[in-house]
Amino acid sequence: MQLTAHTDYALRVLIYLSRNTDKLVTISELAEFFGISRNHLVKVVHKLGLKGFVRTVRGKGGGIRLSRPAAEINIGAVVREVEGRFQMAECFNPQKQGVCALQNGCRLTGLLSDAVEQFLAVLDGAALSDMALEP
């Protein structure tokens, strides 16, 4: 299983913010630090803001910061909110129902669904504060 780049960047942003709680962090700072497109980070930060993980301050002297302490941000919740649906196989896609000839006699969907739930359960056991080593 592989997370999207969007989720990867979201987790990186949150870890960076958890290590820099004493200041507002700019998207330009993040882009330079990670070597990631500023435009892509704008989308990531926007989504993190919509989902309530970060607070943004607009204008001169603005930036972003965590919306609550890192210990209160669950990694599983972040992944669920940012990643969205986990479609490990085509049969998970509701728009593709009936496409697979094996659909009525296949147990792969159930096995993969259980694997995703176990993956998320592991992530649910971690807080953002567990992810950031001291600089």
N, C-alpha and C positions, 0 to 999 in steps of 0.2 A: 504494500500500500504506500502511496506517495501523496503527500499534501501538495496542494497547489503552491506556486510561488507567492501568490497573494497571502496565503496563510503563513508561509514561512516568513515573509517580510513583516507581517503583523506581529508575530511572536518576537522577531528581532527588535522591532520598534518598542514593544512593551518591555523587553528586557533592558534595552538601553535607557528607557525612561525610568525604570526601577533603580538604575544605578546613578541617575541624575535627578533626584527629587528636589534638589536645592535650587533649581532654575527652570525656566521655560526653555524647551528645546525646539529649534526650528527644523523645518523639513529640509532646508539646505544643509544644515549640520548633519542630519541623518543620512542624506544622500551622499555627502562627502565621506562620512565615516564608513558606510557600508559599500560604497561604490555602486549604488543603485540609482536608477533614473528618478529624478525629482518628480516628474509627472506621475510615475507609477506610485511613488510614496504618497502623493497627494490623495490618490484614490484609496490607498490602504488606511491612511490616517482619517480620512473622511468616514470610512466604514467603521473604524474603531470608535470614532466619536458618536456615530449614529447608534452603535450598540452599547454605548455607555462605558467603554473602557478608558477613554481619554477625554480630557477637557481641552478645548482649543480657545486661545485668546487671539483675536484678530488685531490687525493694525501694527503700527510701529512698536517694536518691543514685544510683540506677541509671540506665540509659539504653542507648544502642547505640553501637557503633563498628564500623569495618571489621574484618573477621576477618584480613585480611592487607594488605600495602601496596597502594596504588592501582595501582601499576605491574604488579602480579600479577593484577589483576582485568580480564579480557577482556570488552569490551562485547558481542561476539557471544555469548559464553557466558551473560552476564546475560540478553540478549534471548531466547535459546533456552530457558533455564530458567524465566523468568518468563512469557513469552508462550505457551509450549507449542506447540501445532500451528499451522501457518500454512495456514489454509484460505481461499485467495484466491477460490475459487469453490465452488459447491455440490458439484461433482464431486470435490473433495478430501476431502469428508466420507465416511468409510467406511460410515456408516449410511445414506447416500443413494446408494450404488452402485446402478446400474440405473435411477435416476430420470430421467436425461437421455436423450432420444431420440437424441442425437448421440454418445453415449458410445463406441460401437465405431468411429466414423469421424472422431473429432475429435482434433486435435493441440494444442488450447489448453491442456490440462492439462500437457503436457510443456513448453510454452513458459513457462507460469506457474511451474512447478516450477523451471525453469532461472533465471528471474528472482529467485525467492526465494533460491536458492543463491548467486547473485551478490550480492544484497543482504546476506546473512549473511557472505559472504566479505569484503566491505568492512568490516563491523562487526568481524570477526575480526582485522582489521589495527589495531585501536585498543584501547588500555588505558584504564582509568578515569583514570589520571594524565594522559592526553592531553586529557581532557574539561574539566577544571577550570582556569579562568583564575584567576590570583591575585586575591584580593579587593581 
